[in-house]
Amino acid sequence: MKFCIESERQHGYLAPYSLIFPILNVAPGAKLTMMELACDFSPLSSVTRDFVLRHGVFGKSWRDLSTQNPAGDWWGSRRGAKRSKSYFKDEICGHRLELRMRSRFLNRYGINAVYDTGRFVRILPRRHIYFARLDEQRLIARLRASAFSTEQTLGILRKVNGMKKDLCATLSYLRRQVKLTNVQRLLIPLPENRLVLEALESWAEMWPSAPGRLGKKRG
């Protein structure tokens, strides 16, 4: 038997997740096989599709250029352990960053039930959702330390400047073509990371860490 739990309530008077907890109480062996988690950003924030493309890093996931839908950007393969999507959401009049995590990803971090999902606060920020900018001075210093000539360094910087609209593509170029290691050390974190952390902390507070008694009123 499978249950699919949607994020939105049908009526405003219903308590958040009022259905899922009784189901779990009578099915304690239920196991998560896939979970989607979305971070919504206010239209007043600086987070837009262009911002995410310029500054977003999603762990080891690279941008999926096989998707032709012009409405959003994707990172990770369609059937991979984790897939990230960045797009404008009409219903909230703001930008949404959505993560789809399959069982391989969940099992890796010991997330077997909804009661474990509070761990996302420690798992996702920086490691799987990270906003940053490339520090050109750090890159120049790394290239000099790697014995690149002035001519080679200038050529790499011109290439990087032409790719500044896509941070993941830039990091991929530095890793695969320039052969630099630990390229994320060239990044400087942005203040928008705090928005992700605060959203996850607020979301996690709504979930219990263990099942309660059936019929027990939740505060």
Secondary structure by P-SEA (a helix, b strand, c coil): cbbbbbcccccccccccccaaaaaaacccccccbbbbbbbbcccccccaaaaaabbbccccccccccccccccccccccccbbbbbbbbccccbbbbbbbbcaaaaaaacccccccccccccccccccbbbbbbcaaaaaaaaaaacccaaaaaaaaaaaaaacccaaaaaaaaaccccccccccccccccaaaaaaaaaaaaaaaccccccccccccc
